[in-house]
Amino acid sequence: MDVEKENVIDESLYSRQLYVLGHEAMKKMGTSNILIVGLKGLGIEIAKNVVLAGVKSVTLYDPAPVQLSDLSTQFFLTKEDVGQPRDVVSRPRLAELNAYVPVRILEGELTTDKLSQFKVVVVTETSLEKQLEINEYTHVHGIHFISAEIHGLFASAFNDFGRAFHVVDVTGEEALSGMVAEISSDKEGIVTCLDETRHGLEDGDHVTFVEVVGMEALNGCAPRKIKVLGPYTFSIGDTSGLGTYVSGGLFQQVKMPKLVDFASLKDSLQKPEFLTTDYGKFDRPAQLHIGFQALHSFTTKNGRQPRPRNVEDAKQVWALANEINDKAPEKTELDEKLIQELAFQAVGDLSPMVAVIGGTVAQEVLKACTGKFSPIHQWMYFDSLESLPTSITLTEEACQPIGSRHDNQIAVFGKEFQERIENFREFLVGAGAIGCEMLKNWAMMGLGTGPKGMIHVTDMDTIEKSNLNRQFLFRPADVGKLKSRSAAEAIAKMNPATVGHVQAYEERVGVDSEKVYGDDFFANLDGVTNALDNLDARKYMDRRCVYFRKSLLESGTLGTKGNVQVVVPFVTESYSSSQDPPETSIPLCTLKNFPNAIEHTIQWARDAFEGFFKQPAENVNLYLSQPNYIEGLLKDRGNSTETLKTIQKYLVTNKPLTFEECITWARLQFEEQFNNNIQQLLFNFPKDSVTSSGTLFWSAPKRAPTPLEFNIDDPSHLEFIIAAANLHAFNYGLKGETNPEVFRQALSTLVVPEFKPKSGVKIQVNENENMPTEESDQAELQKLIDTLPAPSTLAGYRLHPVEFEKDDDTNFHIDFITATSNLRAANYGITPADKHRTKFIAGRIIPAIATTTAMVTGLVCLELYKLIDNRTKIDDYKNGFVNLALPFFGFSEPIAAPKFKYHETEFTLWDRFEINEDLTLREFLNYFKEKHELDIAMVSAGVSMLYTSFMPKDKREERLTMPFSKLVETVSKKSTPPHVKAHTVEVVCYDRNKQDVEVPYVVVRFR
């Protein structure tokens, strides 16, 4: 976003990121120039992420010639670039990522007088002396400074954002609000919230109030610091002089800015402050702080880094570490093996580590630009030493360079393990944001490029413009193409060895595609990696991995948050073994009559969209196209009358012939929804009505509504009419209009019928209240049917249902939902939401940003190294949860697969009975009786009940003689597809003590 473009934010490109950072932060980024020094893997990863994010400009500095080993992690380089300046060859390829961000090269020597034009300076893989020189200038001149480096499985990052750095939003979480039930008048006033919703606040948060009756001085008051007393109570300081609380009120959390002081690099080297990235390694940061300084000292003295697994070099680094430690203000207890391993891996450069640190540091760059989220203060050390292989012995000889693009990975893992990586066979499910990053890492690692190796990738989606902001393998020219094939083509340019070793598919994973992803397919896999965005597909792939006993790497992101889960056959639980609690649903009575939050009105508007523009048109088309539609509808007594009335309205009564009639329809809908229905509600429940217990009916959480009087000069009123009329016109294939004068003219003579509330109308008040169902009078139904034109008289006529599409700003969908939601909010005195927030909620958009995606995929690939090493100890693996906004890193070992038992046999979800022949049912029953001492009482395959001990004798005898393959086809009345080679069978059985016992499922192979 260049300043010459007036900071215009292209929402079609940044749609997901906007929900992470917000418009204000994006505008600040649009004025920020970034300098990135060092363009090996880490530098280019940081540059990639900040270019995708949309800063004003990125300037590169790294005139050093490209080396072949740079290709271990630098995904923009090719063999043909060897010998050319890194910045020169990287610039045009980086610039392709975002047309809004100019990418430049810093010419000449890197001197401090050239730094004043930049807001943030990032240095990577740079000598400590040069870092100190640059930081001395940036610290004095208010330029934000970040340094980072990687040595094999070890990494560090450092921030200096100067004195009094302004953090405008510490967490990035949405401000909380809630309804007040009571406020005490006291020296330490206590706020009690409604007991149905926890306040969610923490000690030290600040709140203000609105709509309080009786303590009006609190409304709009300066933010008050709170102390949490319980899930529904908190104190706010002195309220003794504010009168007596009567009723109502909402608390609203106020995000308070925070000033953070940073020390310079020189001072912080002596008195470091650490961010803990793994609480199981609490002693590592202090040791690595010394170790990294020792590496810099070694490089300065020897003009090179320590050689891979060279004992003499490692001894020198150990000696230097002790010298540095002895001079430190506070000595640290050093582990010689740890410092030795750091020296062994000094020249190592691994793509997964680059992704983890590159994503994290890029987020720090965005924090420096915007003040959004809490920066790292000040040092972060990260290692994944547990990713080293345990099944092979690493020697100096094994880790020597061989003139390969993977030399920097071989330096850490050795040649033998590199061959294992290259001969691994992995299935990637999804080629979106996470999928693109995963494929990039795999290409850099050389995964699947060996004689026996293969990467399979599937994604049924095509590329959209909004994908380009975080799915970095794609370019504008790829829009409209298939993701899986485009991604495969992109990584072929990064590593030509992937050609012939990446198989792209477009079939969605599921039951319908098991002929593609069947027994033979999974037999030729080593593992599966999910890069999915929906729960159903995740669970399906989890079931397939359990069935075929394949490892599964699962991950996901939500804004700045990310998680990683490792599923290992016979070791861990499966993905589906643990589930998040279901989302809280909004009670129907709240939606229909008693909303109290903008989320309620947005959902109501979303339902209205379907109810006006989609469902009626679909019902009309069914009536016109299905010969027996009416007969089938009449069998559904619950909604047949309403459906017929809707068809009658849309096909006869309200069928427009002109756009002006669509305007009339929209105006009458305004009157019905925002005036008449509210009048009816207040007729049933006047604002002063009380309940049987004597309390006001309209008390929290209920909000008493007010009918709206239509005013064409009110923009929100006109927006509703324009959107509704155009969508109604679309249903009928009529040309729409947006000129306000057309609407004014059409409505100038319209007479809206006066509404009079009716007695006897039943309105649901409580969620559990039973509402009387409308009885369908046969004569009335027939009369309604008789008013419908015969389908034969409308041959070929169809309405056009509106399929909700949130990303098209010209289709009136979000316009309608925003206007409708805000009008309903006006009815109930709820603060309205802008189009951006409405789109987020109505479209159920998952916020996303490239930094988190990069970081999470790096963590996944660090676990993949362990799977390639075929680890079987559960504590070797790590599930992770990260929030880059805080920042927070949390790791834990996976949960072990639960164990069950029958007789003396223990089993887990990974176990099953395997029968490798097409037994008859009798042989099947005898097999369990004789071999396992289990009496089978029931056998089922899917939804088909194959056998029960109590079925009629003649049926039982007939089935006992059938082979399993025939039995399943006979009972299910379906032929078995050719690709199915086995049936999965569930059994209910009794143990030797005649007790009902749980046992594994059974696989009966018949092909």
N, C-alpha and C positions, 0 to 999 in steps of 0.2 A: 504494500500500500504506500505509494509514493506521495509525498506531501503535495506535489503538483496536482494530484488528483483529488485534493481537498479531503483526504481521509475518508473517501466514500468506501463503505464496506460492502463488498459483494456478498450478500447473504446467501446466494445460491451456491457459492464456493465455501463459505465459512459457517454454514448453517449449524453443524454439530458443535463446532468450536465456540461459537457465540454463547451457547448454553453453558460452557465451562468458564469463559473469561468475562463475558458481558461486553456491551458496546463501549463503555468507557475505557476498559483495559485495551480493547482492540484499537481504539483511537490513539491511545498513548503509544502502543506498539508502532502505529503508523507514523510516528514522529521519531522513532529510535533507529539510529545507525549503529551497526554492530561490526566489530572487527574480530576476525577469528584467525589466530596465529597457529600454524601447524595443521597440515591437511593429510595426515595419515588417517587411519580409520576413525579414530575418535573425533578429530577435528571436523571431518566431513559429515559424520553422523550428527554432530551438534548443528553444523551449518544447514544440513538438510531439514532438521526439525524446525529451526527458527525461520527458514525460508517458507516452509509450508505454513507456519503459524501466521506470517504476514507482517513482519517488521518493515520499517521504511526501506532499509537497504542493508546488504551484507557485503563487507569487504574482506577479501582473502589475502593472507600472506604466508607463503611457503615456497620460496624459489628453489628449494632443494630438488635435485633430479629424482624422478620416479625410479624406484627399485622394484625388481620383480617381486620381492617379498611383501611390498606394500599391498599387493593384490590379495593378501590374506584377509584384509578388512576393508580396503578402500574400494567401494563398489562402483565408483565412477571411472576407475582406471582399467586399462587394457594392456596387454603385452606390448602393443605398438607404442604405448606412451612411455616406455622405459627410457630413461635418459633425459626426458623433457621436464620442465619445471612443474611441480605438482599444482601450483595455483593456476597456471596458464591452461593446463588441460582440464582441470576440474571446473573452472568458472562457467563455460558454456553449458555443461551438463547439469550443473546445479541450477543455473538460471532457468532451465526448462521447467522446473518444478512449479514456478509461480510467476506468471507474467506481471504481477503487481509489485514484485520485489526485485529491484535492480541488484545485480551481483557484479562487484568490481574487484580489481586487483590493486593492492597497495604497491606502488612502484618504488624501487630503490631500497635503501637500507631501512630497517625497522628502528627508527629513532623516536625518542619520546616527543619531539616537537610535532610529530604527525598524529598524535593520539587525541588532540583536543576536539576533533570533529566527531568523536564517537561517544555514545552514551554508555556502551558496554564493551569492554575488551576481554576476549577469551583467549587464553594461551593454553596450548596442549603440547605435550611431549617436548617441553622447552626446558633448557637448563635452569637450575635454581638461581644462578647468578642473573640470568636475563629476566626471570620472573621478578626478582627483587628490584631490578632496575626499572622495569615497567611499572610495578606496583608503587614504587616510591613516587612516581609522577602522578599516577591515577588517584592515589589516596589523597594527595594534596589538592588536586584539581577537581575533585568531585566526580570522577569517572568510575563507574562500577567495574570491578575487576574479578575475573573468575579464572582459576587455573585447574587443570585436570590432567591426569596421566594414567596409563595402564601398563602393568607389567605382568603378562600372563593372566593368572587368576586373581591378581591383586590390582586394586585401583584406588586412587585418591582424588578428591576434589576440594577446592578451597574458594571461599567467597570473601570479598571485601567490598561492601557497598557504602563504605564511608561512615561518617558520623551522622547520627540522627536520621537514619534511613526510615522513610515513611511507609509503613505497611498499612494499607487502607482496609484490607480484609484479611484477617489472620487465618481463617479456615476455609473461606469460600463457600461454606454451607449457607443455604437459604435462611434468612432471618425467621425466627420462630414467632408464632403468635398463638394466642389462645383466649378463651372466654373466662371471664372472672365471675366467681360465685360470691365472694366476700372479700372485703378489705377491712382489717381491724384498725381502729384509731388508737395508736400507741407510739411510744418512743421507738419501737422497732416494729413498724407496721407489717402485718402478715397478710399476704395475698393468697387466697384459696381459689383454685381453679375448679372448673366442673370436674366431677369425679369420673367422667367417662374418657377424659383425655389427659395424659401426662403432659406437663409443661415442657419437659426436655431441656430445660436450662441447666447451666453449670455455675458454680460459684465464680463470682467475678464478672459474669455477664451483666449487661445493662438493658433496662427496659424503659419504655414510656407507655402511656395509656391513651385510649380514645373511648368515647361513649360511656364514661362512668357517670352515673347519677348519684348525687349526694356528696361526692368528693371531686367536684368539677375541677379543682385546682390541679388534679393529676392529669387531666386531659391535655395532651401536648406538652407535658412537663419536660424539663431537662432530663436526659437519661439518668436513671437511678441504678446504682450498683446493687446487685442482688446477692443474697446468700440462700442457697438451697436448704430447705428444711425437710422436704420429702418430695415424692413424685408429683404431688398436687399442690404443694405449698412452697412459698419462698418469701423472704423478708426484703423490704425496700427502704429501710431507714425510717426516720421520724414522720409519722402521719397524724400526730396528735392534734395539730392545729388546722386540720383540713375538713373538719365537720364529720358527719356520720354517713357511712356508705349506705345507699338505698338499693340500687340495682344496676345491672348491666355492666358494660365495660369489656374492653379487650386489652390485654397486654401485648405489646409489640417489642420484640428484641431490637436493639439498636447496635449495629456493628460499630465498635469504637476503634479508631485508628491507633496504631502502636508505633512508637519510635524505637529503633534498634541501632545500637552503636556497634560498629565493626572496627577491630584493630587492623593495623597494616600487616602485610605478610611477614615483615621483619619481626614485629612484636609478637605476632601470633605463633611464629615458630617456637618462641621461648615459652609462651603461656597459651597453649592451644586449648580451644573448646571443641569438643567432639560431638557429632551426631552419631548415636548408636544405630547401626544398621542390622545388627543381629545380637539379641540379648543373650544368646548362647555363647557369644564370643566377646564378653564385656571387656576382656583384657587386651584385645587385639588392637584397637585404635592407637593406644599410647605406644605400643611396640612398633606398629607399622609407621607411626609418625617418625620414630627414630630410624627405622629401616629404610624408608624412602629417602631421608636425608643422606644416609650412608650410601645409597645407590648413586645419588647425585655427586657425592664426594668421590666415589670410585671413578665415575665417568670423567670428572674433571681431571683427576690424576692420571688416568690411563688413556684418555682420548677415545674410549669405547665403553660399552656396557659389559657387564660380566657375561662370559660365555655360557651357553646352555649346559647345566649340570656339571660345570667345571668346579672341582673341589677347591683348587687354589684360589680362584676368584672369589668363591663364597667365603673362604676364610678371611680374605682381605676385607670383604664387606662386613663380616662379623666384627673384625677388629675396629673398623671405622665406626660401626654402630656403637661399640662400647666407648670409643673416644667421645663421640657426640653425646652419649648418655651421661658420661662423667661430667661434662661441662654444663649440662642442663640444670635449670633452677631446681627441678625435682627429678630425681632419678627414677627410672622405670625398670622393673624386673623384666629382663629380656629372655626369650626362649630361643636358644641357638638354632634349633631345627626350623623354627618359623623364619628367622632371618636368612638362614641358609636356603630355604625354599624360595624366598623372595629373590635371592641372588640367582638361583638356578633358572628362574622364569623371567629374568629381567628383560630379555629381548622378545619375549612372547607377546603376541598380539592376537587376541581372539575375538571373533565377531560377536559372540554373545555378550562378552564383557563390554565391548564397544557399544552395543545396543543398550545395556543396562545403564552405563555411566553417561553415554551420549544422550539418552532420553532424559535422565535425571538432570544433567547439567543444562540441557536446552530449556528445561522448565525453570531453572534458576535464572537463565538469561531473560525469560519472559517476566519473572518476578522483578528482576532489576529494572526492566522497562516500565512496569506498570504499578508496582507496589501491591499487586494482587497475590495473596497467599504468603505464608511464612518462609523466608529464605533459610537455607542451611547456615547454621551459626556455629563455627565457621568452617571446621574441617569435617569431611566425611571420608572414612576409609571403608572399603568394601572388599571382601574376598569370598571366593568360592573354592577354597582349597579342597573341599570334599569332592569336587568334580574330577580330581585327578584319578586316573584308572588305578584299580587295585589288583586287577587280574594279570598285569604284566609288570615287569621290572624295568624301570626307566634308568637308562645309563647315559653317560655323556655321548657315547657313540650313536645310540639310538636317536638322540635329539639333535644331531648335527644337521646343518642345512644340506639339501640335496639339489639345489637349483630349481626349486619348485615354487609356485605361487603360494603354497601352503607352508613354507619354511617357518614362518612365525607361529604357526599352530604346532608344527612338528617339534619346535623348540620346547614346547610345554608337554605334549603328549607322546612324542616319539613316532617313528615311522610305522611301527606295527599298528598302533592305535589309529593312525591316519588311514591306514588301509581298511580297518574296521568301519570307520566313518564312511569311507567311500563305498563300501559294499553293503551298507545298511539300506533297508527297504521300508519307506515310511509313506503313509497315506495322510494327506492334508485335506481336511474337510472344510472348505471355505477359502476363498481367495479375495476376501475383503481387506479391511485395515490390518487385522492381525495376520491374515494369510499372506499379504504382501510382505510384511516385515519378516515373517517366518521364512518365506522362500528366499528373500535376500540373505538372511543369515545362513540358510542351508547352502546356498550357492557359494558363499564365502568359505564355509567350512568344507566344501567339497562333498557334502552328503549325497549319497546315492550315485556318485559319478564313476564308481568302480565297475569292473566286469559283471559283478552280481548285484550292483546297486540299482535303485530305482526310486523315484518320487512319483507318487500318484496324487493328483490334485483335482478336486471337483468344485464347481460352483455354477449354479444355473443362472445366475444374474448377469446382466450386462452393465457396462460402466456408465455412470451418470456424472454430470459435472460436479455435484456435491461430493463425490468420492475422491476427487483429485486433491482435496485438502489433507487427506490422511492416508490414502491408499497410493503410496508414492511410486509404485511400479507403473502407474498409468499416467498418460499425458493427454492433453486436450484432443489430440487426433484419435485417441482410443475410445472416446465417448461413443456408446452404442455397440461396442464390440463385447464379446464374451470375456468375462473376467479371467476364467481359468486359463484360456488359451493366450490371452494377452500377457498374463503374468508369466507363463512359461516362456514366451518369446522374450520378455524383458530380462529374465535372469540368464537366458542364453547369451545375451550381450555382456552380462557381468562375468559369467564364467562359461566359456564355450564348451567345457567338459560336460555341462548338463544336457547338451543336445543329444537326443536319443535316450536320455535317462529321466525325462519328465513326461509323464503321460497325463494329458489334460482331458477331463470329462465335463459334461454339462448336465448329467443326471443328478437330480436331488437324491440325497440318501434317504431311504425309507423302504417300506415293504414293497412298494411298486418297482423299485430298482434292484431288488435282490438278485435278479437274473444277471445284472451287471456286476454288483458287488456281492458275489456269492461265495461258496465254499472254496473254489479254486483261487479266487481273488484274495481272500483273507489268508489262505494257506501260504501265499507268496509274500506276505507282509511280515515285518518285524515289529511294527507298532503303528499307532494312529495318533495324529495330532488334530484336535478340534480347533477350528477358528470360526466358530458359529455365533450367531446373534439371536438364537431362540432356544427355549428350554426343551421343546419337544424333540428337535433334532439332536440336541445334546444327549437326552435320555435314550433315544434310539441308538445312537452310536455307542453309548455306554453298554447297552444290552448286547450289541454285536461284539464288542470287545470282550465282555465277560464270556459270551458263548464261544468265541474263537480263541479265548485266552491270550489276548494281545494287550500290550501296554497302551495306556491312554494318557496323553498330555492335554489337560484342560486349562483354559484361561479365559479371562474376560476383562473388560475395562468399563468404567463408568466415570467419565470426566477424568479427574486426576487420580482416581482410585483404580487399582488393578489387583487381580488375584490369579494365582497359579495353583493347580492341583495335579498331583501325580498319582496315577492309578497303575499298580504293578500286580500282575497275576500272581495269585497265591500269597501275596504279601499285604496288600492294602485293601481297604474297602473300595467299593466301586463309587463312581460319581453319584449315582442315584441313591446310595445308601444313606446319605445325609441330604436333607432338603431345607431350603430357607422357608420360614413361615410364609403362608400365603398373604398376598396384599390385602389390606383392609378394604372391603367394599363399602360403598355409600348406600345406606338404607334407602329403599325405594320411596318411602314416605318423605324422607329428607329431600331427595331429588325433586319429587313432584310438587311438594307444598311448603317445605320448611328448610330451604337452603340457608347456610350461615357462613359459607366460605366461597371464594371465587372458584375453587375446584368443583364445587357442586354445580354452579351455574354453567361452567364450561362443559361438564359432562351432560347436563340437561340440554345444552345447545347442540352437542354432538349427537345425542339421541334424536333431537328434533330434526337435524339434518337428514338422518336416515329415515325418519318418519315422514318427512315431507317429499324428499327428492329421490329416494332409492326404493324403499319397500313398496310404496303404492304403485310405482311404475312397473316393478317386477310382478306384482299381483295382477295388474292389468294385462301384462304380456302372457302370464300363465293362463288367465281366463281366455285370452284370444287364441292361444296356441294349443292348449291341452283339451281334447274332446270331453273328458270326464272330470274336468276341474271342479265344477259345481258339486257333483256327487261326492267327490273326495273331501271338499271343504265342509259339506254339511255333516260329515262324520265327526269333524272336529268341532264339537259343540261349544268349546270354550271361546273361540274368537270368530266364528263364521259370520255372525251379524256384523261385527265391526269391519271385517275384511270386505264383505259385500258392500257395505256403506262406502268404504274407501274407493272400491272399484267404480261404484256408481258416481261418486263425486268426480273422480279423475277422468271418467270416460263420458260422462253425461253432463251433470250439473255444472261443474267448474271447468269444463274443457274450454280452454281459451282458443280463439281464432286469431287474435292479434296480440302484440306485445302490450298494448294498453290494458287489455284484460288481465295480463299477468301482473301488471302494476296494481290493478284493483284487488286481485287476489292477495298480493303481498300486504296491502294496506289493511285488508280485513283480518289477515292473520296477526298483524301487529295488534289490532284492537282486541282480538280474542285472547292472545297469549299474555299481553302485558297490561290489559285493562279489565276485560270481562272476567277472566278466570280469577284475577286478584279480587275483584269485587265480590265474586261468589264465595271465595275463601273467607273474606272479611264478613260476609253475611252470615256464614256458618259460625265463624269465630270472631266476633267483634273485638276491637283492640282492648276493651275493658273487661272482656269475659274472664271468668275464673273457673278453675277446675273444681272437682268434687272435694278436694282437700282445702279449698279456699285460697290457693295461690293463683297468681295471674297466669292465664293460659299462655300469653305471649311473653314468657320469661325464658332466659337462656336455657338451652341453646337456640330456641325459636326466636326469630326476628319478625316483628310485625311488618307486613308489606304495605306498600302504597301504590295504587293504580297509576299508570302513566297516561298523561294526556298527550296525544300525538301532536308533534310540532315539526313541520317540515323544515324549519330553520335550525332544528337541533341536528348537528352532524350525525350523531349516533342513530337517530330515528331514520334519517335519509339513507344512511349506510345499510340499515336492515332492509329497507324497501328495495334499494338497488340490487343488493345481493340476492334477496329472495325472489324478486321478479325475474332476474336473469337465470337463476337456477330452474325456476318453474318453466320458463320459456325453453330452456334446454331440454326438459322432459318432453316437450311437444315439438321439438325441432324448429322453434321460432327464433328469429334473429333478435339478439338482445340489444341493450342500449345502456350507456352510462352517463349521458348528458343530463345533469340535474333539471334543466328546463323542461325536458320531455316528461319527467316525473311530476314536476309542479303543474304542468298543463293537464296531465291525465288526472291528477287528484283534485284539481281546482273545483270540479263540479260534482265530485263523488259525495254522496250522502251516506254516512255510516249509520246503520240502525242503532237505536238506543238500546242499551242492555238493561234488563231488569233481573236481579238475582232470583233464583227459584228455591222454593222450600222443598225439603225432602232429599236434597242432593247429599249423598254419603261421601265423606272425605276421610281417607285413611290418616290417622294421627300417629299410631305406633307401628313399629316394624312388624310386630307379631299379631297385629289386629287382623281378624278375618273379615274380608270384604265380601259382600253379597255378589254372587256371580249373576250376570245378566242372563235371564232365561230367554231362549229364542222361541218366539211365537211362530208356529209353522205358517200361519196365514200371512204374518208380517214378512217372514223370510220370502215366501213365494211372491208377494207383492213387490218386494225389492228386486227379486230375480227378474220379474216381468218387465221392470223398467230398463234392464240392461239390453243393449242392442245385441242381436245374434252375432257371434263371431264370424259367421259366413258373410255378413254384410260389411265386414271390415277386413276382408282378406288382405294380408300383407301389412296391415296397419300395426305399428308398434310404438310404444313410448320409449324414451331413452333414460334408463336409470342412471343416476349420478353415482359413480364410484369415487369415494373419498380419496383425494390426492392432496397431501399437505404441501408439496414442494413447488406447485405451480401457482405463482402469485397472480395469475390472470384469470383463474377459473372460478373465482368468487367463493370457493369452499371455506377457506380460513376467514375471509371477509364476513361471510354469513355467521360462522360460529362465533367470531369475535363480537360482532354487533349484537347477536342474539344473547350471548352470555352477559355482555355488559348492560343490556337493557334489563335483563332479569336481575342482575346485580343492583341496578338502580331501583327496581321494585323493592328490594329487601335491604337497601342501605349498605350494600357490600362494596368495598373498594374495587373498582374495575381493573381489568388487566389489559395491557396493550396487545397488539397483534402478535408480537414476538413471543410473549409468555403464553398466550392462548394457543399458539401453534405448538409450543413445547408440550403443553399438557394434553391438548386434544389429539395431537399426532403421536403421543407417547414416544417422543424422541429421546433416544439414548445419547446424552452428551458425550462427545469424544474429542480427543486431541492427540496429535501425532506423538507427543512426548511420552505419554503414558503407554501408548501402543508399542513404541520402540522398547521401552524399559521392560514391559511385561514379556514380550517375545524373547528378549535376552534371558530373562529368568527361566523361561520354558526351555530354551536351548541348553542352559547350564544343567538342567535336569536330564535333557536328552543325552548328554555325554555319559551320564550315569547309567542310563538304560542301554546304551551301546556297550557299556562295560559289563552289562548283565548283572547288576548288583541285586542281591537278595535280602540284604539287611534293611529293615524299615528305617532305621535311624540314619542311613546314608542319604535318604531323600528328604526334600523340603517342600512343603506347601508354603505359599507366601501370600501375604496381603500387604499392599503398599498404598500409601496416599501421598502423592508428591506435593500436595498443597500444604501439608502440615510442617515439614515432611515426616512421614512415619514408615518404617520398614518392620514387618513382623513375619517371622518364620517359625514353623513348627514341623515336627515330623508328621507324616500322614497317619491317619487312624488305621489301625490294623483291621484286617477282615474279621468280623465276628465269627466265633466258632460255635458250632452246634454238635450234637452228638446223638447217635442211636447205637444201642448195645455198647460195644467198646470202641466204636469208630467215630473219630472226630472229623468234621468237614466244615468247609466254608462255602461262600457263594461261588467260588471258583471250581468246586468239585461237582461231579455228576457221575451217574452210572452210564457207562458206554457199552452198548451192545452192537457189535459190528456185523450182524447178519439179520436177515429179514425173518425173524421168528414169528411163529403163529402166536396168537394171544395166549393159548394154553401154555406154550413153551415159555412165553414171557412170564406168566404167573409162576410157573414151576421154577424158573431161574431165580426169582427173588426168594421163593420159599426154601429152595435147597441151598443156594449159595449164601444168602444173606439173612436167613431166618426171619423173613418179613412176609406177612400175609397181606396181599393187595386187596383192598376193598373197593377201590375206584381208580379208573384210568381215564385221563382226558388228554386231548391234543388240541390246543387252542380253545375254541368254543365248542368243540365236538366231544361229547361224552362217549367214550369207546366201550367202557365196561363199568358195571356196578354189580356188587355181589347180590343185590336184591332185584335185578332186572328179571323179566319173565324167562323161564327155563328155556323155552324154544329159541328165543332171541339170543340168550347167552350161549347155548350150544352152537348155534349157527356162527357166532362171532369167534368162538374159541378155536375154530379150525382155520380161520383166515390169517394169512400173513399180514404183518403190520401195514405194509404198503397198501394192500387191498382194503384192509379194515378202515384205515383213515379215509380213503377215497369213498368207500361205501357209506360211512356214517356222515361225512361232511358233504356228500353229493357233489364233490369237486375233484377233478383230475389233478394229480400232482404235477406241477411244472417240471420240465426236464432238468432245470438247474438245481432243483432241490434233491439233495442226496441223503437226507436224514430227517426224521421227525423228532421234534422235541415233545416229550411226554411228561405230564405231571401225574403223580400217583398219591393216593391216600392209603396208608397201610398201618398195620399193627405189628408191634415187636413181639418177641418170644413170650412176653408177659401179658399179651393181649391188650397192651396200652397203645392208644393213638400216638404216633411218633412222627416227627418231621424228618424227612429224608431229602437228599438232593434230587434234582430232576433227572430224567432219563433221556439219553440220545440213542435212537434206534436208527442205525445206518442200513439202508437197503440198496444203495448203489455204490 
